[in-house]
Amino acid sequence: MESIFHEKQEGSLCAQHCLNNLLQGEYFTPVDLSSIAQQLDEEERMRMAEGGVLSEEYRTFLQQPSGNMDDSGFFSIQVISNALGVWGLELILFNSREYQRLMIEPVNEKAFICNYKEHWFTVRKLGQQWFNLNSLLTGPELISDTYLALFLAQLQQEGYSIFVIRGNLPECEADQILRIMRVEQQHRPKLIGEDEAQTSAGQRPSVQQGLETRHGMEEGVIDEDEEELRKALALSRQDIEVEDEEADLRRAIQLSMQGASGSSTIIGTKEPTPTIIPSTTESTAGGVPQSTPSESLTAEELRRRRQAYFDRQSQQQAQSASSPDTKLTGGEPDAGHKRSQ
């Protein structure tokens, strides 16, 4: 991207950087823009004087500072518009009704100028690729065609005014080179002074947070197939969780039926002793009927039996606490049953 002209921020001269980055050359200086601003101020003064130089409105106007420039280096949209008029270029408000009626995709335009709180920057197409030429960045930022519309929408959401550039931009070296080749960007450019800001303040500047939000949008853009795959994976994970829960319920019911029938797991062995369950339905001590292994149980029945099992365990623990001679361990049966040997 060495061929791309990119003026970096100096003072508050973002309007100058915006214009030069758009035109891809050092076409305007602060003196040039100041001259345009002074000319606009004089035209406004003459219009106000038409109402009478002794009028209150005229005297008030003379006392007010210029609305087209200030000492910090800020220049108004009127100054930028007049400067572009020298090149036969005009500005159209991106979200105006007149422009929206045209139904033009942003990717089919040539360039945009963006403004928020007196900061101006350019987004321009060079060759077949789009670049964010913000003077606050350390270099040009590549913007994919698919992300451009989202990028502009995010700027609007943040309060930016966006203007479409209409007319023929001057020829430039970068445009000629990028017509026959494409570039890739391995690392996004940082904000100027970002590293120093992180070291001194321990956090990123607020402007960078806005940039990261937009980057997050780009990284979050996935095709429909990927989205469907994610949904399928999410559903499969839910099914697995349900299966795991049902397996836990079945194990809990098996333990409860073992405890009621006098069978248990011998402490210290790896495998449980076989449990014989009658084929006919019987009532256990907890009032929960037993069933054959082949009988299919619904989730509601499993939950009900598990709850009954937990209730019996609570009763057994209460009895154990009142009777010091009775001891319950792991899968041991409750009082009244002898431990199988």
C-alpha positions as CSV (number, residue, x, y, z in Angstrom):
1,M,0.0,0.0,0.0
2,E,3.0,2.3,-0.3
3,S,1.5,3.9,-3.4
4,I,-1.6,5.1,-1.5
5,F,-1.3,8.7,-0.4
6,H,-2.2,9.0,3.2
7,E,-1.8,12.2,5.2
8,K,-1.7,11.7,9.0
9,Q,-3.2,14.0,11.5
10,E,-1.4,17.2,12.4
11,G,-3.1,19.5,14.9
12,S,-6.8,19.9,13.9
13,L,-6.3,20.0,10.1
14,C,-8.4,17.0,9.5
15,A,-10.4,18.8,6.7
16,Q,-7.1,19.4,4.8
17,H,-6.1,15.7,5.3
18,C,-9.6,14.6,4.3
19,L,-9.4,16.5,1.0
20,N,-5.8,15.5,0.2
21,N,-6.5,11.8,1.0
22,L,-9.5,11.9,-1.2
23,L,-7.7,13.6,-4.2
24,Q,-4.5,11.5,-3.4
25,G,-2.1,14.3,-3.3
26,E,-1.0,17.5,-1.6
27,Y,-3.6,19.7,-3.3
28,F,-4.7,21.9,-0.4
29,T,-2.9,23.7,2.4
30,P,-4.3,25.5,5.5
31,V,-3.7,28.8,3.6
32,D,-5.8,27.6,0.7
33,L,-8.7,26.5,2.9
34,S,-8.5,29.7,5.0
35,S,-8.8,31.8,1.8
36,I,-12.0,29.9,0.9
37,A,-13.3,30.3,4.4
38,Q,-12.7,34.1,4.4
39,Q,-14.4,34.4,1.0
40,L,-17.4,32.6,2.4
41,D,-17.4,34.9,5.4
42,E,-17.4,38.0,3.2
43,E,-20.3,36.7,1.1
44,E,-22.3,36.0,4.3
45,R,-21.5,39.5,5.6
46,M,-22.6,41.1,2.3
47,R,-25.9,39.3,2.5
48,M,-26.5,40.3,6.1
49,A,-25.7,43.9,5.1
50,E,-28.5,43.9,2.7
51,G,-30.9,44.2,5.6
52,G,-29.1,47.4,6.8
53,V,-25.7,47.9,8.3
54,L,-27.4,49.6,11.3
55,S,-29.7,46.7,12.1
56,E,-29.3,44.7,15.3
57,E,-29.0,41.5,13.2
58,Y,-26.0,42.9,11.3
59,R,-24.2,44.1,14.4
60,T,-24.7,40.7,16.1
61,F,-23.4,38.9,13.0
62,L,-20.2,41.0,13.1
63,Q,-19.6,40.1,16.7
64,Q,-19.9,36.4,16.1
65,P,-16.8,34.3,15.2
66,S,-16.6,32.7,11.7
67,G,-18.7,29.7,11.2
68,N,-16.4,28.5,8.4
69,M,-13.1,28.1,10.3
70,D,-11.5,28.6,13.7
71,D,-8.0,29.0,15.1
72,S,-7.7,25.3,15.7
73,G,-7.8,24.4,12.0
74,F,-11.4,23.4,11.7
75,F,-13.2,24.1,8.4
76,S,-16.9,23.8,7.7
77,I,-18.7,21.7,5.1
78,Q,-19.1,24.8,3.0
79,V,-15.3,25.2,2.8
80,I,-14.9,21.5,1.8
81,S,-17.7,21.8,-0.8
82,N,-16.2,24.9,-2.4
83,A,-12.7,23.3,-2.4
84,L,-14.1,20.2,-4.2
85,G,-16.0,22.5,-6.6
86,V,-12.6,23.6,-8.0
87,W,-12.2,20.0,-9.3
88,G,-15.8,19.7,-10.5
89,L,-16.8,17.5,-7.6
90,E,-20.0,17.8,-5.5
91,L,-21.3,16.4,-2.2
92,I,-24.6,14.6,-1.8
93,L,-25.9,13.7,1.7
94,F,-25.8,9.9,1.9
95,N,-29.1,9.5,3.9
96,S,-31.0,12.2,2.1
97,R,-34.4,11.2,0.5
98,E,-33.2,12.3,-2.9
99,Y,-30.2,10.0,-2.8
100,Q,-32.0,7.1,-1.2
101,R,-34.5,7.2,-4.0
102,L,-31.7,6.4,-6.4
103,M,-31.2,2.9,-4.7
104,I,-27.5,2.9,-5.4
105,E,-25.4,0.3,-3.6
106,P,-22.5,2.0,-1.7
107,V,-20.0,-0.3,-3.4
108,N,-20.8,1.2,-6.7
109,E,-19.9,4.7,-5.6
110,K,-16.4,6.2,-5.8
111,A,-15.8,7.8,-2.4
112,F,-17.4,9.1,0.8
113,I,-16.5,12.0,3.2
114,C,-17.5,11.4,6.8
115,N,-17.8,14.0,9.6
116,Y,-18.5,13.8,13.3
117,K,-17.8,16.4,15.9
118,E,-15.6,18.5,13.7
119,H,-13.5,15.5,12.5
120,W,-13.4,14.8,8.7
121,F,-12.1,11.7,7.0
122,T,-12.3,10.0,3.6
123,V,-13.4,6.5,2.5
124,R,-12.3,6.0,-1.1
125,K,-12.3,3.3,-3.8
126,L,-8.8,2.7,-5.3
127,G,-8.8,0.3,-8.2
128,Q,-11.3,-2.4,-7.2
129,Q,-10.9,-2.1,-3.4
130,W,-12.1,0.3,-0.7
131,F,-9.9,2.0,1.9
132,N,-10.5,4.0,5.1
133,L,-8.1,6.9,4.8
134,N,-8.8,8.4,8.2
135,S,-5.9,10.7,9.1
136,L,-6.1,9.4,12.7
137,L,-4.9,6.0,11.6
138,T,-1.2,5.1,11.1
139,G,-2.0,4.0,7.5
140,P,-4.8,3.1,5.0
141,E,-7.3,0.5,6.3
142,L,-8.6,-2.0,3.8
143,I,-12.4,-2.4,3.7
144,S,-14.0,-5.4,2.0
145,D,-16.9,-4.8,-0.4
146,T,-19.2,-6.9,1.8
147,Y,-18.3,-4.8,4.9
148,L,-18.6,-1.4,3.3
149,A,-22.3,-1.0,3.8
150,L,-22.1,-2.2,7.4
151,F,-19.2,0.2,8.0
152,L,-21.2,3.2,6.7
153,A,-24.3,2.1,8.7
154,Q,-22.2,1.9,11.9
155,L,-20.9,5.4,11.3
156,Q,-24.4,6.7,10.9
157,Q,-25.4,5.0,14.1
158,E,-22.5,6.7,15.9
159,G,-23.7,10.1,14.7
160,Y,-21.5,10.6,11.6
161,S,-22.7,12.7,8.6
162,I,-21.8,11.0,5.4
163,F,-21.5,12.6,2.0
164,V,-21.2,10.9,-1.4
165,I,-18.6,12.3,-3.8
166,R,-19.9,12.8,-7.3
167,G,-17.8,13.7,-10.3
168,N,-14.5,12.5,-11.8
169,L,-11.7,12.3,-9.3
170,P,-8.2,13.2,-10.6
171,E,-6.0,10.3,-11.8
172,C,-3.6,8.9,-9.2
173,E,-0.8,6.3,-9.1
174,A,-2.6,4.1,-6.5
175,D,-5.7,3.9,-8.6
176,Q,-3.8,2.8,-11.6
177,I,-1.8,0.1,-9.8
178,L,-4.8,-1.3,-7.9
179,R,-6.7,-1.7,-11.1
180,I,-4.4,-4.5,-12.2
181,M,-3.7,-6.0,-8.8
182,R,-5.3,-6.5,-5.4
183,V,-3.7,-6.0,-2.0
184,E,-4.1,-7.9,1.3
185,Q,-3.8,-6.4,4.7
186,Q,-2.3,-8.7,7.4
187,H,-2.6,-6.2,10.3
188,R,-5.1,-3.4,10.7
189,P,-3.5,0.0,11.2
190,K,-3.7,1.5,14.7
191,L,-4.8,4.9,15.8
192,I,-1.9,7.4,16.0
193,G,-0.6,7.4,19.6
194,E,-2.6,4.3,20.5
195,D,0.4,2.5,22.1
196,E,1.4,5.6,24.1
197,A,-2.2,6.0,25.3
198,Q,-2.4,2.3,26.4
199,T,0.8,2.7,28.3
200,S,0.0,6.0,30.1
201,A,-3.8,5.5,30.6
202,G,-4.0,1.8,30.7
203,Q,-6.9,1.7,28.3
204,R,-7.7,2.4,24.7
205,P,-9.0,5.8,23.6
206,S,-12.7,6.1,23.1
207,V,-12.3,6.6,19.3
208,Q,-10.6,3.2,19.1
209,Q,-13.5,1.6,20.9
210,G,-15.7,2.8,18.1
211,L,-13.3,1.4,15.5
212,E,-13.2,-2.0,17.3
213,T,-16.9,-2.1,17.3
214,R,-16.9,-1.7,13.5
215,H,-14.1,-4.4,13.2
216,G,-16.2,-6.7,15.4
217,M,-19.1,-6.3,12.9
218,E,-16.9,-7.3,10.0
219,E,-15.5,-10.3,11.9
220,G,-19.1,-11.2,12.9
221,V,-20.3,-11.2,9.3
222,I,-20.7,-14.9,8.2
223,D,-22.5,-16.5,5.4
224,E,-25.9,-18.3,5.8
225,D,-24.4,-21.7,5.6
226,E,-22.1,-21.0,8.6
227,E,-25.1,-19.6,10.5
228,E,-27.2,-22.7,9.8
229,L,-24.2,-24.9,10.9
230,R,-24.0,-23.0,14.2
231,K,-27.7,-23.4,14.8
232,A,-27.4,-27.2,14.1
233,L,-24.5,-27.5,16.5
234,A,-26.4,-25.6,19.2
235,L,-29.4,-27.9,18.8
236,S,-27.1,-31.0,18.9
237,R,-25.5,-29.7,22.1
238,Q,-29.0,-29.3,23.6
239,D,-29.9,-32.9,22.7
240,I,-26.7,-34.1,24.3
241,E,-27.5,-32.2,27.5
242,V,-31.0,-33.7,27.6
243,E,-29.5,-37.2,27.0
244,D,-27.0,-36.7,29.8
245,E,-29.8,-35.5,32.1
246,E,-31.9,-38.6,31.3
247,A,-28.9,-40.9,31.9
248,D,-28.5,-39.3,35.4
249,L,-32.1,-39.8,36.1
250,R,-32.0,-43.5,35.2
251,R,-28.9,-44.0,37.3
252,A,-30.6,-42.3,40.3
253,I,-33.8,-44.5,39.9
254,Q,-31.7,-47.6,39.5
255,L,-29.9,-46.8,42.8
256,S,-33.3,-46.1,44.5
257,M,-34.7,-49.5,43.4
258,Q,-31.5,-51.3,44.5
259,G,-31.8,-49.7,47.9
260,A,-35.4,-50.7,48.2
261,S,-34.9,-54.3,47.1
262,G,-32.0,-55.0,49.4
263,S,-29.2,-54.9,46.8
264,S,-26.3,-52.6,47.0
265,T,-22.9,-51.7,45.6
266,I,-20.0,-53.1,47.6
267,I,-17.7,-50.3,48.8
268,G,-14.2,-50.6,47.4
269,T,-15.1,-52.7,44.3
270,K,-15.1,-51.4,40.8
271,E,-18.2,-53.3,39.6
272,P,-21.6,-53.3,41.3
273,T,-23.2,-56.6,42.3
274,P,-26.0,-57.8,40.1
275,T,-29.4,-56.5,40.9
276,I,-32.4,-58.7,40.4
277,I,-35.7,-56.9,39.8
278,P,-39.0,-58.8,39.9
279,S,-40.8,-58.8,36.6
280,T,-44.1,-57.9,38.3
281,T,-44.7,-54.4,39.6
282,E,-44.2,-54.0,43.4
283,S,-44.5,-51.1,45.8
284,T,-41.2,-50.0,47.4
285,A,-40.7,-48.5,50.8
286,G,-40.9,-45.0,49.3
287,G,-44.1,-45.7,47.5
288,V,-42.6,-45.6,44.0
289,P,-43.4,-48.6,41.9
290,Q,-40.6,-50.7,40.3
291,S,-40.8,-51.8,36.7
292,T,-39.0,-54.1,34.4
293,P,-35.8,-53.0,32.7
294,S,-37.5,-53.2,29.3
295,E,-40.3,-50.7,30.4
296,S,-39.7,-47.3,28.8
297,L,-40.0,-44.4,31.3
298,T,-40.9,-40.9,30.3
299,A,-38.8,-37.9,31.5
300,E,-41.6,-36.9,33.9
301,E,-41.7,-40.4,35.5
302,L,-37.9,-40.4,35.8
303,R,-37.9,-37.0,37.5
304,R,-40.7,-38.1,39.8
305,R,-38.8,-41.3,40.8
306,R,-35.6,-39.5,41.4
307,Q,-37.4,-37.0,43.7
308,A,-38.9,-39.9,45.6
309,Y,-35.4,-41.4,45.9
310,F,-34.0,-38.2,47.3
311,D,-36.9,-38.0,49.8
312,R,-36.2,-41.5,51.0
313,Q,-32.5,-40.7,51.4
314,S,-33.4,-37.7,53.6
315,Q,-35.6,-39.9,55.7
316,Q,-32.8,-42.5,56.1
317,Q,-30.3,-39.8,57.1
318,A,-32.8,-38.6,59.7
319,Q,-33.2,-42.1,61.1
320,S,-29.5,-42.6,61.1
321,A,-28.9,-39.5,63.1
322,S,-31.5,-40.7,65.7
323,S,-30.1,-44.2,65.8
324,P,-26.3,-44.4,66.4
325,D,-26.2,-48.1,65.7
326,T,-27.4,-47.7,62.1
327,K,-24.9,-46.7,59.5
328,L,-25.6,-45.8,55.8
329,T,-22.7,-45.8,53.4
330,G,-22.9,-45.2,49.6
331,G,-25.3,-47.9,48.3
332,E,-26.1,-49.6,51.7
333,P,-29.8,-50.4,52.2
334,D,-31.8,-48.5,54.7
335,A,-32.6,-49.7,58.3
336,G,-34.4,-53.1,58.5
337,H,-32.3,-54.7,55.7
338,K,-29.2,-56.6,56.2
339,R,-26.1,-56.0,54.1
340,S,-25.7,-58.7,51.5
341,Q,-22.4,-60.6,51.8
